[in-house]
Amino acid sequence: MTRAARELKDWTFRGFSGQFDGHVREQLPWYDMATAAVAMIARHYIPQGGKVYDLGCSTGNIGRVLAPTLHEREARLVALDECRDMVAAYRGPGRAITADVARYPYKAFDVGIAFLTLMFLPVPERRRLLATLRGKVKPGGAIIVVDKEESPGGYPATVLA
């Protein structure tokens, strides 16, 4: 197990929701740019009356940027997060649900978004989740994954990558 994996294994967002938005933007200067990219990509896959899953919704970042498209197309967003504090702090379209994204009973959907989520799951659970999502995405739909990974060479290698 890598150092990063050991650190993430014990990480929790409990009690952190009030600082989350500021913290994530401080630690990941590309956060808003990646968020905008996800919104642009997702817009091309969300049909009229479609269904979108936001896996690990945190405070609603992805939901907020998708809100105009969701409204325009009368699409539904299902926001999932296992941390009750994040669900309580959720400020996005619809309502967030407290759920383990790796074990949630997904229904057929048009777009599934895992934005900085998979890195918090053990590799075998990631594989199972992605297999589940592949089996539930409708033809012509999309699964969008954005994640952060520390290169084996440490932070300098990450910067160079």
HELIX and SHEET records of a PDB file:
HELIX    1   1 ARG A    3  LYS A    9  1                                   7    
HELIX    2   2 SER A   17  GLN A   27  1                                  11    
HELIX    3   3 TYR A   31  ARG A   43  1                                  13    
HELIX    4   4 ASN A   61  GLU A   72  1                                  12    
HELIX    5   5 ARG A   84  ALA A   89  1                                   6    
HELIX    6   6 LEU A  118  PHE A  120  5                                   3    
HELIX    7   7 VAL A  123  LYS A  136  1                                  14    
HELIX    8   8 TYR A  155  LEU A  160  1                                   6    
SHEET    1   A 5 ALA A  96  THR A  98  0                                        
SHEET    2   A 5 ARG A  76  ASP A  81  1                                        
SHEET    3   A 5 LYS A  51  LEU A  55  1                                        
SHEET    4   A 5 PHE A 109  PHE A 115  1                                        
SHEET    5   A 5 VAL A 137  VAL A 146  1                                        
END                                                                             
